[in-house]
Amino acid sequence: MVTLNISSYHAGFFSECTCKLSALINYYRDTRKLPDQINCESLYKRYKTDPNIDISDNFFENYNNINEEYKYENDIPYYYLFDIQFKNYKNENMEYIYPLIKKYFSPSKKILSYYSEIITKYNININNCVGLYYRGTDKKNETELDSFESYYNKLCDVIKNDNNIQILIQTDSAQFLDYMKDQCINKNIIIINENVTSYNDIGVHHESTNSENYIQMFNLFATFLIISKCKYIICSSGNCSLWMIYYRENTINVHQNINKKWM
């Protein structure tokens, strides 16, 4: 019985998910089979108080309970986990990735419960909603962040023919949120108050305790899942945006900003 031990560099939650996905893809690429078991004890250390436990099942359904066949005959590129978050998602072949998302990253029942509760509380109609995601704070250390005005202009362009569409804004930057509120776009702005923002630039998950990060992630994960289902997505580039695309399973109506350029 083969156990794949998945290493971590102790970053944000979805960065850790990318580590896990990378390990699975590269293992299959090399062996043409999936491991019998995976060991994720080293993952998500910023989200647990005991470093020796695996909290994966709190956020994802146990992969042993998911009957998802995986057989990909074509060549699979090596998955460079630090690079793909900054690629143009529209140009990436993700056909070989989606079955792995279903098997190893299907949201847990608890995440789906949060998803339903947020949908109901904020009366979100995903079929008539723009999901706008801006990742700020410490992300400036990894990539160029475009101006708030650029995101506002892109939003105006997307909604110009539909004044009644809902706008779900998600960000870790309190400054961005303040800016968007000041624009008075329309009356249909939705802000999930349970999610945390910051005026600092060190990263929300660096400012909070592990226990706080754990609790906050349920609402944030559910919010990202909601955005992934929205009619339109406007997003920055990074692991969180990448995982929205993985859960969406396509790039239709996705507007991605990479180094101050819209894709």
C-alpha positions as CSV (number, residue, x, y, z in Angstrom):
1,M,0.0,0.0,0.0
2,V,1.5,3.3,-1.1
3,T,1.0,6.4,1.0
4,L,1.8,9.8,-0.5
5,N,3.2,12.2,2.1
6,I,2.3,15.7,1.1
7,S,4.7,18.4,2.3
8,S,3.8,22.0,3.0
9,Y,5.4,25.5,3.1
10,H,2.9,26.7,5.7
11,A,1.1,29.4,3.7
12,G,-2.5,30.3,3.2
13,F,-5.2,27.6,3.0
14,F,-5.6,27.5,-0.8
15,S,-1.9,27.7,-1.3
16,E,-1.7,24.5,0.8
17,C,-4.5,23.0,-1.4
18,T,-2.3,23.8,-4.4
19,C,0.6,21.9,-2.7
20,K,-1.7,18.9,-2.3
21,L,-3.0,19.0,-5.8
22,S,0.6,19.4,-7.2
23,A,1.7,16.3,-5.3
24,L,-1.2,14.3,-6.6
25,I,-0.8,15.4,-10.2
26,N,3.0,14.8,-10.3
27,Y,2.6,11.4,-8.6
28,Y,0.1,10.4,-11.3
29,R,2.3,11.8,-14.0
30,D,5.2,9.7,-12.8
31,T,3.4,6.5,-12.0
32,R,0.1,6.6,-14.0
33,K,-1.8,5.7,-10.9
34,L,-3.1,7.4,-7.8
35,P,-1.7,6.6,-4.3
36,D,-3.6,4.2,-2.1
37,Q,-3.5,6.8,0.7
38,I,-2.4,10.4,1.2
39,N,-0.9,11.8,4.4
40,C,-1.9,15.5,4.9
41,E,-0.8,16.0,8.5
42,S,1.7,18.6,7.5
43,L,-0.9,20.7,5.7
44,Y,-2.9,23.7,7.0
45,K,-0.7,24.4,10.0
46,R,-1.9,28.0,10.2
47,Y,-5.4,26.6,10.7
48,K,-5.0,24.1,13.5
49,T,-3.8,24.2,17.1
50,D,-2.4,20.7,17.1
51,P,0.3,20.4,14.3
52,N,0.1,16.6,14.3
53,I,-3.6,16.1,13.2
54,D,-5.1,16.1,9.8
55,I,-8.0,18.5,9.5
56,S,-8.7,17.8,5.8
57,D,-12.0,16.1,6.5
58,N,-13.4,19.2,8.2
59,F,-13.2,21.0,4.8
60,F,-13.3,18.2,2.3
61,E,-15.3,15.0,1.9
62,N,-13.1,12.0,2.6
63,Y,-11.7,10.9,-0.7
64,N,-12.2,7.2,0.1
65,N,-16.0,7.9,0.0
66,I,-16.0,9.4,-3.4
67,N,-16.2,7.1,-6.4
68,E,-14.4,9.2,-9.0
69,E,-12.6,7.3,-11.7
70,Y,-9.3,8.9,-12.9
71,K,-7.6,7.9,-16.0
72,Y,-6.0,10.4,-18.3
73,E,-4.2,9.0,-21.3
74,N,-2.6,12.2,-22.7
75,D,0.7,13.7,-21.5
76,I,0.4,15.6,-18.3
77,P,2.6,18.6,-17.8
78,Y,4.6,18.9,-14.6
79,Y,2.6,21.0,-12.1
80,Y,4.7,23.9,-10.9
81,L,2.7,25.0,-7.8
82,F,4.2,28.5,-7.6
83,D,3.6,29.3,-11.2
84,I,0.1,28.2,-12.2
85,Q,-1.7,30.7,-10.0
86,F,-0.3,33.5,-12.1
87,K,-1.0,31.9,-15.5
88,N,-3.8,33.0,-17.8
89,Y,-6.4,30.5,-16.7
90,K,-8.1,30.6,-20.1
91,N,-5.0,29.2,-21.7
92,E,-4.5,26.3,-19.3
93,N,-5.7,22.8,-20.1
94,M,-7.5,21.8,-16.9
95,E,-9.3,18.8,-18.2
96,Y,-7.0,16.5,-16.3
97,I,-7.4,18.4,-13.0
98,Y,-11.2,18.5,-12.6
99,P,-11.6,14.8,-11.7
100,L,-8.9,15.2,-9.0
101,I,-10.8,18.2,-7.6
102,K,-13.9,16.1,-7.3
103,K,-12.2,13.2,-5.6
104,Y,-9.9,15.0,-3.2
105,F,-11.3,18.4,-2.8
106,S,-15.1,18.1,-2.8
107,P,-16.4,20.5,-0.1
108,S,-17.4,18.9,3.1
109,K,-21.0,18.8,4.3
110,K,-20.1,21.6,6.8
111,I,-18.7,23.8,4.0
112,L,-21.9,23.2,2.0
113,S,-24.0,24.1,5.0
114,Y,-22.1,27.4,5.3
115,Y,-22.6,27.9,1.5
116,S,-26.4,27.4,1.9
117,E,-26.6,29.7,4.9
118,I,-24.8,32.5,3.2
119,I,-26.9,32.2,0.1
120,T,-30.0,32.4,2.2
121,K,-28.9,35.2,4.5
122,Y,-27.7,37.5,1.8
123,N,-30.4,36.4,-0.8
124,I,-27.8,35.7,-3.4
125,N,-28.9,34.7,-6.9
126,I,-25.8,33.1,-8.4
127,N,-27.4,33.2,-11.8
128,N,-27.7,37.0,-11.6
129,C,-24.6,37.9,-9.8
130,V,-21.0,39.2,-10.4
131,G,-18.5,37.7,-8.0
132,L,-15.7,40.3,-7.6
133,Y,-12.6,39.2,-5.8
134,Y,-9.6,41.3,-5.0
135,R,-6.6,39.8,-3.2
136,G,-4.6,42.6,-1.6
137,T,-2.5,42.9,1.6
138,D,0.7,40.8,1.3
139,K,0.0,39.5,-2.2
140,K,1.9,42.6,-3.5
141,N,5.0,40.6,-2.5
142,E,4.3,38.0,-5.2
143,T,2.7,39.9,-8.1
144,E,1.8,43.4,-9.3
145,L,-1.5,44.6,-8.0
146,D,-3.7,46.7,-10.3
147,S,-5.4,49.8,-9.1
148,F,-8.8,49.8,-7.4
149,E,-10.0,52.0,-10.2
150,S,-9.1,49.3,-12.7
151,Y,-11.3,46.8,-10.9
152,Y,-14.1,49.4,-10.7
153,N,-13.9,50.1,-14.4
154,K,-13.9,46.4,-15.3
155,L,-17.0,45.9,-13.1
156,C,-18.8,48.8,-14.8
157,D,-18.0,47.3,-18.1
158,V,-19.3,43.9,-17.1
159,I,-22.6,45.3,-15.7
160,K,-23.2,48.1,-18.2
161,N,-26.1,46.3,-19.8
162,D,-27.6,44.9,-16.6
163,N,-28.2,47.4,-13.8
164,N,-30.2,44.9,-11.8
165,I,-27.4,42.3,-11.4
166,Q,-26.1,41.6,-7.9
167,I,-22.5,42.4,-7.1
168,L,-20.8,40.2,-4.5
169,I,-17.5,41.8,-3.4
170,Q,-14.9,39.7,-1.6
171,T,-11.5,41.0,-0.5
172,D,-9.0,40.9,2.3
173,S,-8.2,44.6,1.8
174,A,-10.2,47.0,3.9
175,Q,-9.0,49.8,1.7
176,F,-10.4,48.1,-1.4
177,L,-13.7,47.5,0.3
178,D,-14.0,51.2,1.4
179,Y,-13.2,52.3,-2.1
180,M,-15.9,50.1,-3.7
181,K,-18.5,51.2,-1.2
182,D,-17.7,54.8,-2.0
183,Q,-18.4,54.3,-5.7
184,C,-22.2,53.8,-5.1
185,I,-22.3,51.3,-8.0
186,N,-25.9,50.3,-7.4
187,K,-28.1,49.0,-4.6
188,N,-27.3,45.4,-5.2
189,I,-23.9,45.2,-3.6
190,I,-23.4,42.2,-1.3
191,I,-20.6,42.0,1.3
192,I,-20.3,38.9,3.4
193,N,-19.8,40.5,6.9
194,E,-18.5,37.3,8.4
195,N,-15.3,37.5,6.3
196,V,-12.3,39.4,7.6
197,T,-10.5,42.4,6.0
198,S,-7.4,44.3,7.1
199,Y,-5.8,47.7,6.7
200,N,-2.4,46.1,7.1
201,D,-0.3,44.5,4.4
202,I,0.9,41.4,6.2
203,G,-1.9,39.0,5.3
204,V,-5.1,38.3,7.2
205,H,-4.0,34.7,8.0
206,H,-0.8,36.1,9.5
207,E,-2.7,38.5,11.8
208,S,-5.1,35.9,13.2
209,T,-4.5,33.0,15.6
210,N,-4.6,29.5,14.3
211,S,-8.0,29.0,16.0
212,E,-9.4,32.2,14.4
213,N,-8.0,31.2,11.0
214,Y,-9.8,27.8,11.3
215,I,-13.2,29.4,12.1
216,Q,-12.8,32.1,9.5
217,M,-12.0,29.6,6.8
218,F,-15.5,28.0,6.8
219,N,-17.1,31.3,5.8
220,L,-14.3,32.2,3.3
221,F,-14.3,28.8,1.6
222,A,-18.1,28.9,1.3
223,T,-17.9,32.5,-0.2
224,F,-15.3,31.4,-2.8
225,L,-17.5,28.5,-3.7
226,I,-20.4,30.9,-4.2
227,I,-18.3,33.2,-6.4
228,S,-17.2,30.1,-8.5
229,K,-20.9,29.6,-9.4
230,C,-21.7,33.3,-10.2
231,K,-22.7,34.4,-13.7
232,Y,-19.5,36.5,-14.0
233,I,-16.2,36.5,-12.1
234,I,-13.8,39.4,-11.9
235,C,-10.7,38.4,-10.0
236,S,-7.1,39.0,-9.3
237,S,-4.5,36.3,-9.8
238,G,-3.5,33.9,-7.0
239,N,-4.3,30.6,-5.4
240,C,-7.8,31.7,-4.2
241,S,-8.8,32.8,-7.7
242,L,-7.3,29.6,-9.2
243,W,-9.4,27.5,-6.9
244,M,-12.6,29.4,-7.8
245,I,-11.9,28.3,-11.4
246,Y,-11.2,24.7,-10.4
247,Y,-14.6,24.6,-8.7
248,R,-16.3,26.4,-11.6
249,E,-14.8,23.9,-14.1
250,N,-14.6,26.5,-16.9
251,T,-13.4,30.1,-17.6
252,I,-16.6,31.3,-19.2
253,N,-17.4,34.9,-18.2
254,V,-14.2,35.1,-16.1
255,H,-12.2,38.3,-16.2
256,Q,-8.8,37.8,-14.6
257,N,-6.2,40.5,-13.8
258,I,-2.5,39.5,-14.2
259,N,0.1,42.1,-13.5
260,K,-2.2,45.0,-14.2
261,K,-3.6,43.4,-17.4
262,W,-7.1,42.0,-18.0
263,M,-7.5,38.6,-19.5
